């Protein structure tokens, strides 16, 4: 899939909610994905702990703590 998207000049950013596995996300990035996307703060924190950065967060935030966790996840633990 990554080869076909790359040939079409389309970037791929797979959603981790399908597997929630840092190793699988790393394989996807190594195969050509430009990054990953996460649905929940827990998923995003898991991927940050695994060394990912530039994660696309695909959910809305409704309170100040969740907003702070999104901008400064390392400072809110």
Residue frames as qw, qx, qy, qz and C-alpha x, y, z in Angstrom:
[[0.000, 0.886, 0.463, 0.000, 0.00, 0.00, 0.00],
 [0.314, -0.783, 0.086, 0.530, 2.79, 2.42, 0.91],
 [0.408, -0.116, 0.579, 0.696, 4.44, 1.92, -2.49],
 [0.181, 0.607, 0.661, 0.403, 1.22, 2.71, -4.35],
 [0.166, -0.926, -0.291, 0.174, 0.57, 5.79, -2.24],
 [0.415, -0.589, 0.280, 0.634, 4.15, 7.00, -2.66],
 [0.369, 0.161, 0.650, 0.644, 3.88, 6.52, -6.44],
 [0.021, 0.762, 0.557, 0.329, 0.75, 8.69, -6.36],
 [0.215, 0.335, -0.250, 0.883, 2.48, 11.27, -4.12],
 [0.596, -0.606, -0.210, -0.482, 0.01, 10.67, -1.31],
 [0.038, 0.428, -0.732, 0.529, 1.24, 10.60, 2.28],
 [0.711, -0.333, -0.594, -0.177, 0.05, 7.83, 4.58],
 [0.114, -0.401, 0.592, -0.690, -0.44, 8.32, 8.32],
 [0.536, -0.235, -0.793, -0.168, -1.99, 5.08, 9.67],
 [0.537, -0.574, 0.104, -0.609, -4.30, 5.14, 12.65],
 [0.163, 0.311, -0.883, 0.311, -2.98, 3.16, 15.62],
 [0.631, -0.113, 0.388, -0.662, -6.47, 2.39, 16.95],
 [0.838, 0.230, -0.388, -0.307, -6.43, -0.65, 14.67],
 [0.808, 0.100, -0.530, 0.236, -3.59, -2.35, 16.56],
 [0.451, -0.856, 0.121, -0.220, -2.38, -0.10, 19.45],
 [0.909, -0.216, 0.113, 0.339, 1.07, -1.67, 19.14],
 [0.089, -0.879, 0.301, 0.358, 4.21, 0.49, 19.00],
 [0.468, -0.259, 0.740, 0.408, 6.11, -2.24, 17.13],
 [0.466, 0.544, 0.665, 0.210, 3.43, -2.38, 14.42],
 [0.132, 0.968, 0.121, -0.175, 3.38, 1.43, 14.18],
 [0.299, -0.689, 0.507, 0.422, 7.17, 1.41, 13.80],
 [0.515, 0.095, 0.766, 0.373, 6.89, -1.15, 11.00],
 [0.359, 0.798, 0.480, 0.052, 4.35, 1.07, 9.25],
 [0.032, -0.947, 0.159, 0.277, 6.62, 4.11, 9.52],
 [0.422, -0.448, 0.674, 0.409, 9.60, 2.08, 8.32],
 [0.508, 0.351, 0.739, 0.271, 7.50, 0.94, 5.35],
 [0.238, 0.319, 0.382, 0.834, 6.90, 4.54, 4.30],
 [0.217, -0.832, -0.507, -0.062, 4.22, 6.12, 6.49],
 [0.221, 0.640, -0.142, 0.722, 4.94, 9.79, 7.27],
 [0.151, -0.292, 0.587, -0.740, 3.82, 9.27, 10.88],
 [0.205, -0.324, -0.922, 0.049, 0.97, 7.88, 12.94],
 [0.372, -0.426, -0.098, -0.819, -2.42, 9.01, 14.18],
 [0.179, -0.131, -0.877, 0.426, -3.97, 8.28, 17.60],
 [0.337, -0.585, -0.548, -0.494, -7.59, 8.45, 18.77],
 [0.613, -0.748, -0.251, -0.046, -7.15, 8.63, 22.53],
 [0.102, -0.872, 0.418, -0.233, -4.70, 10.25, 24.91],
 [0.799, -0.367, 0.476, -0.013, -3.81, 6.79, 26.24],
 [0.860, 0.381, 0.231, 0.250, -2.82, 5.66, 22.73],
 [0.328, 0.874, -0.160, 0.319, -0.85, 8.86, 22.18],
 [0.434, -0.763, 0.450, -0.167, 0.97, 8.48, 25.50],
 [0.907, -0.089, 0.399, 0.105, 1.84, 4.87, 24.65],
 [0.736, 0.571, 0.126, 0.340, 3.31, 5.93, 21.31],
 [0.028, 0.917, -0.276, 0.287, 5.22, 8.87, 22.85],
 [0.671, -0.571, 0.468, -0.060, 6.72, 6.48, 25.42],
 [0.887, 0.140, 0.379, 0.223, 7.75, 4.25, 22.51],
 [0.459, -0.323, 0.326, 0.760, 9.66, 7.14, 20.94],
 [0.307, 0.587, 0.578, 0.477, 7.20, 8.53, 18.39],
 [0.075, -0.475, -0.162, 0.862, 6.81, 12.25, 17.81],
 [0.219, 0.187, -0.396, -0.872, 4.69, 14.40, 15.51],
 [0.091, 0.299, 0.949, -0.031, 1.63, 12.30, 16.25],
 [0.298, -0.257, -0.327, -0.859, -1.69, 13.40, 14.74],
 [0.139, 0.191, 0.799, -0.553, -4.40, 13.41, 17.42],
 [0.209, -0.209, -0.657, -0.693, -7.81, 12.66, 15.89],
 [0.324, -0.595, -0.729, 0.097, -10.19, 13.42, 18.73],
 [0.090, -0.762, -0.047, -0.640, -11.67, 16.52, 20.32],
 [0.391, -0.039, -0.641, 0.660, -10.61, 17.65, 23.79],
 [0.326, -0.719, -0.466, -0.400, -13.14, 18.82, 26.35],
 [0.557, -0.819, -0.113, 0.076, -11.20, 19.82, 29.45],
 [0.033, 0.925, -0.374, 0.059, -8.02, 21.63, 30.46],
 [0.627, -0.457, 0.626, 0.069, -6.19, 18.52, 31.72],
 [0.804, 0.311, 0.475, 0.179, -6.66, 16.69, 28.43],
 [0.418, 0.898, -0.027, 0.138, -5.55, 19.76, 26.54],
 [0.254, -0.827, 0.500, -0.024, -2.44, 20.02, 28.73],
 [0.774, -0.172, 0.600, 0.107, -1.69, 16.32, 28.19],
 [0.733, 0.604, 0.270, 0.157, -1.79, 16.87, 24.44],
 [0.281, 0.913, -0.193, 0.223, 0.65, 19.79, 24.47],
 [0.009, -0.668, 0.659, -0.346, 2.88, 18.68, 27.35],
 [0.899, -0.164, -0.344, -0.214, 2.41, 14.90, 27.90],
 [0.669, 0.142, -0.544, 0.486, 5.73, 14.52, 29.70],
 [0.023, 0.320, -0.380, 0.868, 4.87, 17.26, 32.23],
 [0.632, -0.283, 0.000, -0.721, 1.50, 15.87, 33.35],
 [0.749, -0.029, -0.662, -0.014, 2.56, 12.53, 34.75]]
